[in-house]
Amino acid sequence: ASPRAYIADGKGWNESVANVTSGDLENTDFKVQSGTWKVVDVDSFNKQIKCIVAGRASIPSEQVYGTWECEIYHSASTESRVYFIANSSIAHGSSGQSGYMISLLSTERIALHRNNGDGTSTTLFQTVQDYIPENTLIRLRITRKTNNQFIVYFSLNGLTWTEAVEESGSNPVIDATYTASTNVVLSFGALDAIRNIRFIPYIE
């Protein structure tokens, strides 16, 4: 079977009436693994998943090629990470977690990492410091072609895409180490949030 697409603008999500510390995160299909989370209404139109206390939330996903796209509210001094290809819902620094993650770092860099399964990560590329603003929405798009080429784009206005420029490593980059996935994992700091999520097994 083909990997399942996940497309959610948040309109149909149920708003949380209380903090969620385990189990289903309302009707988003995400499950809370650690920390504290809520579904909140941001403008009476779109809802978003907000991290209240730092932790992880995950959703089943077998997608390893195609497009991963979302808007992340990156709070000051936090590290907002999405393990978009992951073989587990555990933390990226834990032995047994392998795959790939996109990170908005506390130094305001964008970085693409490979989680190596032994508790370590390899940086495939990263931008310079202060590349993105704090306390704002960053729209991210990661594509992976069938030749295992990853390309990372971002947008600050939701309309114009820019290919992230590396300080070290390479964007695009080819890496064929992992070609299986069971989860997408959000690993957020307090006040980080995500909305307008699109995980689709093809490149637009």
N, C-alpha and C positions, 0 to 999 in steps of 0.2 A: 504494500500500500504506500501511496505517496505521503510525505509528511503533511500534517494538518496546518493550514494557514490559521493565524490568529490575528484578527483585525478588530480593534476596539477603540472607539472614540470616547467611550465613557458615558455616553448618553443613557444607556440601558443599565448601568451599574446601580446597585443599591447603595445609598449613602450609609456609612457606619454611624450607629447611634452611640457606640462606645469603642474604646480602643480594642484592637484584636491582637492577641499575643500567641495564638496557636490556631491551627486548623484553617478552614476556608476563610478567605478574605472576601466576604460577601459573595456576590455572584460573578466575580472577575475571573474565575478559574485559577487564580493564584492561591497558594497555601503559605501561611506564615510558618517559617522555620525557626526564627529567633527574632528578638527585638519586639517592637510594638508598631502596629500599622493601622491606618484608617483609609477608607474611601471618603473623600471630601468633595463637596461641590465648590468649584472655584469661581464660576461666573453664571450660574443658573442655566448653563448650556452644556459645558464639559465638566466631567468629574475626573479626579486624578487619584492615584494611589500615593499616599503620603506616609513617609517614615517618621514616626514620633520618637522612638528610641532605636538607636542603630541596630541593624540586624539584617536578616535575609528573608526573602519570599521567593517562591519558585512556581513554575508552571510546567507541566509535561511538554516536551518538544523533541521531535526526532529530526528537525531540520538541520542540515549541515551545509547546504548550498542555497543561494538565493539572496534575499534582502531582509535585513532587520532594521526597523526604523522606529523611532520613538522621540518624544520630547521629554527631557529631563530638567527638572528644576535643581540646579546645582548650588547648594547652600555654601556659604563661606566656610573654608577650612575643613570641609568634609571630603571624603573620597566616594564618589558615586560610580559603582561598577555594575555592569551587566555581563554576566557570563552567558553569552548568546549561544554558545555550543558547550554543553557541560554533561558529564556522565553521572552527575550526582547533584544533590541539593546542598551538599556540605560546603564549608568555606573554602575559598581558593587557596588559602595557606595550609589546608589540611591534606595529609597523605590520602590519596585516592581520588582527588578531584583533578580531572584532566579536561582539556578543551581550550576554548578561547574566550577572552573577555575584553570589552572596551571599557576604558576608565577615564573619568574626569577627576583628575587628581587635586589634592589640596594645594599644589603649586600652580593650579590652573592650567595644567597641561592636558591634552588629549593623548591617550596612549593605547596601543593595542598589545595585549599580552597573550602568551600561550601558557596555560596551566599544565604542568608537566607530570602530574600524577603522584609526585613525591613530596608535595608541600612547597615546591619552588615554582616560580614563574619566570618566563623568558620574555623580555620586552622586544617585540617585533618592530615597533617604531614608537617614537614619542615626539611631540612638538616642543618648542621652547616653553619656558615658564611664562605665566601671564598671557597665554594665548587666547584664553576664553574668559569672559567676565564671571564674577561671583554673583550669587543671589539673582539668577535670571534663568530663563528657559533656553536650553540649548537643544536644537533638533539634530539628532544623529542618524546617519544612514551607513550601514555596513553592508557591502555586497561581497559574496564569495562565488566566483565562477567555477565551472566544472574542472578547470585546469588548476584549481586551488589558489587562485589569485584573490587576495583580499584588498578591497579599497574602502577607505573610511572618508566620509563626507560629513560636513556639519552646516547648519544654517542658524543664524541669529534672528531672522525675520520670518522663517517658515516658508519662504518663497524661493530664495536664491541659494543654491548649494555650492559649497566650496570644498575642494579636495584638501584635506588636512596636510599641511606642509611639515615634513619631519625635520627635527634637529638631529636625531640619530635614528638608525635603522632605515626602513624604506616603506613608503606608502605610494603606490601599491607594493604588496609583498606577497610572495608565493610561499605557502607552507602547507604541506600535505600530511603532517604528523597525525592529526585526528580527523576521522571521517565517520564518526558515530556520535549521537547525542541522545540524552534522555530528558534533559531539562533546559529551560532558560531560568537563570537565577538573578534576582536583584539583590545586590549587597550595598545598602545605602547607609549614610549617616543621618543623624537627626535633622529633620526639616527637608531633606531631599524628597523629591516626588517625581512621578512619571505619569504621562498621559499620551493619548493619540498613538497607540501602539499598533504596529503592523509587522508581523513576522510572516513572510510569504516565501514559498519554495521556488521562486523564480526571480529574475532580475528585470525590473521595469526599464 
